[in-house]
Each structure stands twice: as C-alpha cells, then as structure tokens.
Amino acid sequence: MPGRQNGRTGRPGLTVSNVDQVSDGYQLPIGDRRRYPCGMATPQQTADPRPESPDTCPGGDQGFDIFAAVCPSRDVFAELADKWSLLLLLSLHSCGEQRFSELQRAVGGVSRKMLTQSLRALERDGLVLRTVHPETPPRVVYGLLPLGRTLAERISPLGDWVESYAGQVVAARERFDQAHGGDCTP
C-alpha cells in the first residue's frame, strides 16, 4: 500500500513497510542513510536521490533543496528569514488586514523604509495582498493571501515557542558570555 503524500515535497510518505527505525526514534526509508550538510539524517526516499553536488538544484518535479547553493528555494528561504518578514506575517495572521501605520505600530522598531521593502517583497512572493480602496484619501490595506496564510500558520508555533522560552535563551547567553568573557566567536 503506498504511503500518503509528503506535504513538503509531494513525494510518497513513509509507511511502516518502507522504514528503518533509528536509535533516537527517527524513521528513515530502508537503505537511506544520506545526510543533510549539517549531519542530520534526511527522511528522503532512496527512489528519489538528492543531487550529487550541493551546488545543484533539481527543481521541477523533483522538488527543491534549500541546501543547494544555486537553488531558488535558498533565495526564498533567505528572504523569509529576514528580520521583519516573519513578524509582519505573524501580525497579519493574528490581526487580519491592516493599514501601513497599523503594521508599523504592531511591529515595533521597524522603519517606514524597511516596512515598505518587506511588504513589497512579501507581495512579490505572493504572500501578501496590497489593496487600494478608491476613497479620498485612498485607503491602503495589507492582508494575507492563501499562500501567506499557510506560511503564517506554520510559523505561529515558532513565535509561541520564542515567547515561551526567550527567558531561557537569554539566561543561556548570559552564562555563555560569563564563561567566555563576553566573546561569542568560535
């Protein structure tokens, strides 16, 4: 019986019949021991091998690889991981449509220039919709498109985690800085 489709890649998912159990409980397809560049095991199927070189990107039906230097998914990942994009997506997700000034108040510290650039990039990526209402003066609102909503739903737990554990991270930084004389270079 074929496995269900993997939501990230669209490839068949893992089933009990085609996986090996790894000691930490993580399951891999039988015979698949390839690793991500950081050494973490990857759950990809052996029937769909990763490119030989980390500098190539299969794209198309084979999916994308954010670890490949020339893959467009790396650029998408980098743009979304900037300082303001995730905060803007979270604000639009939790508060709904907002005007420019409302977004600037909601995301403290963002300048008008960075807010404009970030919203333009999110609009270009098909995540945010800018709507101009024909009023005098014109009223402009920003809201999430369906693609942006799917991303915001996935990063919302990250925001929750950060708010829950930021104190522990700050304490760990302080301990590290004390032990290393404030020098955080490797």
Contacts in CASP RR format, 6 or more apart in sequence:
PFRMAT RR
TARGET T0000
AUTHOR 0000-0000-0000
METHOD contacts of the structure
MODEL  1
MPGRQNGRTGRPGLTVSNVDQVSDGYQLPIGDRRRYPCGMATPQQTADPR
PESPDTCPGGDQGFDIFAAVCPSRDVFAELADKWSLLLLLSLHSCGEQRF
SELQRAVGGVSRKMLTQSLRALERDGLVLRTVHPETPPRVVYGLLPLGRT
LAERISPLGDWVESYAGQVVAARERFDQAHGGDCTP
1 15 0 8 1.000
1 17 0 8 1.000
2 12 0 8 1.000
2 15 0 8 1.000
3 12 0 8 1.000
3 13 0 8 1.000
3 14 0 8 1.000
3 15 0 8 1.000
4 12 0 8 1.000
4 13 0 8 1.000
5 11 0 8 1.000
5 12 0 8 1.000
5 13 0 8 1.000
6 12 0 8 1.000
6 13 0 8 1.000
9 44 0 8 1.000
9 63 0 8 1.000
11 44 0 8 1.000
11 45 0 8 1.000
11 48 0 8 1.000
12 45 0 8 1.000
13 45 0 8 1.000
14 27 0 8 1.000
14 29 0 8 1.000
14 43 0 8 1.000
18 29 0 8 1.000
18 30 0 8 1.000
18 45 0 8 1.000
19 27 0 8 1.000
19 28 0 8 1.000
19 29 0 8 1.000
19 30 0 8 1.000
20 27 0 8 1.000
20 28 0 8 1.000
20 29 0 8 1.000
20 30 0 8 1.000
20 31 0 8 1.000
20 32 0 8 1.000
21 27 0 8 1.000
22 28 0 8 1.000
22 41 0 8 1.000
26 41 0 8 1.000
26 43 0 8 1.000
27 43 0 8 1.000
28 41 0 8 1.000
28 42 0 8 1.000
28 43 0 8 1.000
29 43 0 8 1.000
29 44 0 8 1.000
29 45 0 8 1.000
29 46 0 8 1.000
30 46 0 8 1.000
31 46 0 8 1.000
32 42 0 8 1.000
32 43 0 8 1.000
32 44 0 8 1.000
32 45 0 8 1.000
32 46 0 8 1.000
33 41 0 8 1.000
34 41 0 8 1.000
34 42 0 8 1.000
34 44 0 8 1.000
34 49 0 8 1.000
34 50 0 8 1.000
35 41 0 8 1.000
35 42 0 8 1.000
36 42 0 8 1.000
36 67 0 8 1.000
37 54 0 8 1.000
37 67 0 8 1.000
42 50 0 8 1.000
44 50 0 8 1.000
48 62 0 8 1.000
50 65 0 8 1.000
51 57 0 8 1.000
51 58 0 8 1.000
51 65 0 8 1.000
51 68 0 8 1.000
53 68 0 8 1.000
54 65 0 8 1.000
54 67 0 8 1.000
54 68 0 8 1.000
54 69 0 8 1.000
55 68 0 8 1.000
55 69 0 8 1.000
55 70 0 8 1.000
56 68 0 8 1.000
56 70 0 8 1.000
56 71 0 8 1.000
57 64 0 8 1.000
57 65 0 8 1.000
57 68 0 8 1.000
57 70 0 8 1.000
57 71 0 8 1.000
57 72 0 8 1.000
57 73 0 8 1.000
58 64 0 8 1.000
58 65 0 8 1.000
59 65 0 8 1.000
59 71 0 8 1.000
59 72 0 8 1.000
64 71 0 8 1.000
64 72 0 8 1.000
64 73 0 8 1.000
65 71 0 8 1.000
65 73 0 8 1.000
66 73 0 8 1.000
66 74 0 8 1.000
66 77 0 8 1.000
67 74 0 8 1.000
68 74 0 8 1.000
76 125 0 8 1.000
79 85 0 8 1.000
79 121 0 8 1.000
79 125 0 8 1.000
80 86 0 8 1.000
80 125 0 8 1.000
80 151 0 8 1.000
82 118 0 8 1.000
83 114 0 8 1.000
84 107 0 8 1.000
84 110 0 8 1.000
84 114 0 8 1.000
84 115 0 8 1.000
84 118 0 8 1.000
85 118 0 8 1.000
85 121 0 8 1.000
85 122 0 8 1.000
86 155 0 8 1.000
86 158 0 8 1.000
87 107 0 8 1.000
87 110 0 8 1.000
88 103 0 8 1.000
88 107 0 8 1.000
88 115 0 8 1.000
88 118 0 8 1.000
88 119 0 8 1.000
88 122 0 8 1.000
88 128 0 8 1.000
89 122 0 8 1.000
89 127 0 8 1.000
89 128 0 8 1.000
89 144 0 8 1.000
89 148 0 8 1.000
89 151 0 8 1.000
89 152 0 8 1.000
89 155 0 8 1.000
90 152 0 8 1.000
90 155 0 8 1.000
90 156 0 8 1.000
90 159 0 8 1.000
91 98 0 8 1.000
91 103 0 8 1.000
91 106 0 8 1.000
91 107 0 8 1.000
92 98 0 8 1.000
92 103 0 8 1.000
92 128 0 8 1.000
92 142 0 8 1.000
92 143 0 8 1.000
92 144 0 8 1.000
92 152 0 8 1.000
93 144 0 8 1.000
93 149 0 8 1.000
93 152 0 8 1.000
93 153 0 8 1.000
93 156 0 8 1.000
94 156 0 8 1.000
95 102 0 8 1.000
95 106 0 8 1.000
96 143 0 8 1.000
96 144 0 8 1.000
97 131 0 8 1.000
97 141 0 8 1.000
97 142 0 8 1.000
97 143 0 8 1.000
98 106 0 8 1.000
98 141 0 8 1.000
98 142 0 8 1.000
98 143 0 8 1.000
99 139 0 8 1.000
99 140 0 8 1.000
99 141 0 8 1.000
99 142 0 8 1.000
100 115 0 8 1.000
100 119 0 8 1.000
100 140 0 8 1.000
100 142 0 8 1.000
103 110 0 8 1.000
103 115 0 8 1.000
103 119 0 8 1.000
103 142 0 8 1.000
104 110 0 8 1.000
104 112 0 8 1.000
104 115 0 8 1.000
107 115 0 8 1.000
110 118 0 8 1.000
119 128 0 8 1.000
119 130 0 8 1.000
119 142 0 8 1.000
122 128 0 8 1.000
122 148 0 8 1.000
123 129 0 8 1.000
123 130 0 8 1.000
125 147 0 8 1.000
126 145 0 8 1.000
126 147 0 8 1.000
126 148 0 8 1.000
127 144 0 8 1.000
127 145 0 8 1.000
127 147 0 8 1.000
127 148 0 8 1.000
127 151 0 8 1.000
128 142 0 8 1.000
128 143 0 8 1.000
128 144 0 8 1.000
128 145 0 8 1.000
128 148 0 8 1.000
129 142 0 8 1.000
129 143 0 8 1.000
129 144 0 8 1.000
129 145 0 8 1.000
130 140 0 8 1.000
130 141 0 8 1.000
130 142 0 8 1.000
131 140 0 8 1.000
131 141 0 8 1.000
131 142 0 8 1.000
131 143 0 8 1.000
132 138 0 8 1.000
132 139 0 8 1.000
132 140 0 8 1.000
133 139 0 8 1.000
133 140 0 8 1.000
133 141 0 8 1.000
144 152 0 8 1.000
176 182 0 8 1.000
176 184 0 8 1.000
177 184 0 8 1.000
END
